Structure formats: structure tokens, C-alpha cells
Amino acid sequence: MRLALKISREIFDSKFIVDLDAMLSLYHEFFDYMDTGIRPRWDVYLQMQDLDMLRCFTARDEGHLVGYALFIL
């Protein structure tokens, strides 16, 4: 099986949050971030995006999110 990864910069928005939650749920058996007490403040990330303080880079395979990196400026 060959991955056809597409790396791109995306806007951090509500659609990305849905994709991110879906990706993280796939890794639930390996690492359950919800059990660690981590509760991402998506509203803060959305504010940083609106203020042009956030960069979001993604890796997608056939449209499915498989990796990401967020940078706060």
C-alpha cells in the first residue's frame, strides 16, 4: 500500500477541528488524550487563527488527515 501524502498549509477552522478529532479518535487505543486531562481550548486556537498568529500544516492521504503541525507566532 502506497500513501499519496499531500502536505499543505490550511486554515485552522471548525472543519479542521472535526478532522482532527476524527484522526485522534483513531489513535485512542494507543494514546487517549482525553484521559490525560488535556482539554484543547479550540476557541483560543480559532482566535489565534483570526489574529494571524497561527500556522497549520497538514498531511493528508486521499483527503484524510493523517498528520499535522501547529505553529504559534
C-alpha positions in Angstrom: 0.0 0.0 0.0 1.4 3.3 -1.0 0.5 6.6 0.7 -0.2 9.6 -1.5 0.5 12.3 1.0 -0.3 15.8 0.3 1.4 18.3 2.6 -0.2 21.8 2.7 -0.9 24.8 4.8 -4.5 25.0 5.9 -6.7 27.4 7.8 -7.4 26.3 11.4 -11.2 26.3 11.5 -14.2 24.3 12.7 -13.8 21.8 9.7 -10.2 21.2 10.7 -11.2 20.6 14.3 -13.7 17.9 13.1 -11.0 16.3 11.0 -8.5 16.5 13.9 -10.9 14.9 16.4 -11.6 12.1 13.9 -7.9 11.5 13.4 -7.2 11.5 17.2 -10.0 9.0 17.8 -8.3 6.5 15.5 -5.3 6.5 17.9 -7.5 6.2 21.0 -6.2 2.7 21.8 -2.6 3.9 21.7 -2.9 7.3 23.4 -6.1 8.6 24.9 -5.5 12.3 25.3 -8.9 12.8 26.9 -7.8 10.6 29.8 -4.7 12.7 30.4 -6.7 15.8 31.4 -5.7 17.7 28.3 -8.7 19.7 27.1 -7.7 21.7 24.0 -9.2 25.2 24.0 -10.3 25.3 20.4 -11.7 28.7 20.8 -8.3 30.1 21.6 -6.8 28.4 18.6 -9.6 29.9 16.4 -8.8 33.4 17.9 -5.1 33.0 17.1 -6.1 32.0 13.5 -8.2 35.1 13.2 -5.3 37.3 14.5 -2.9 35.6 12.0 -0.9 34.2 14.9 -1.3 30.5 14.0 0.0 28.4 11.1 -1.5 25.0 10.4 0.3 22.5 8.2 -1.3 19.1 7.4 -0.5 15.8 5.9 -3.5 14.2 4.1 -3.8 10.8 2.4 -6.7 10.8 -0.1 -8.2 13.7 1.8 -8.0 12.1 5.2 -6.0 13.9 7.8 -3.0 11.7 8.9 -0.7 14.3 10.5 -0.5 18.0 11.4 1.8 20.6 12.9 0.6 23.9 14.5 2.9 26.8 15.0 2.1 29.8 17.2 3.7 33.0 16.0 
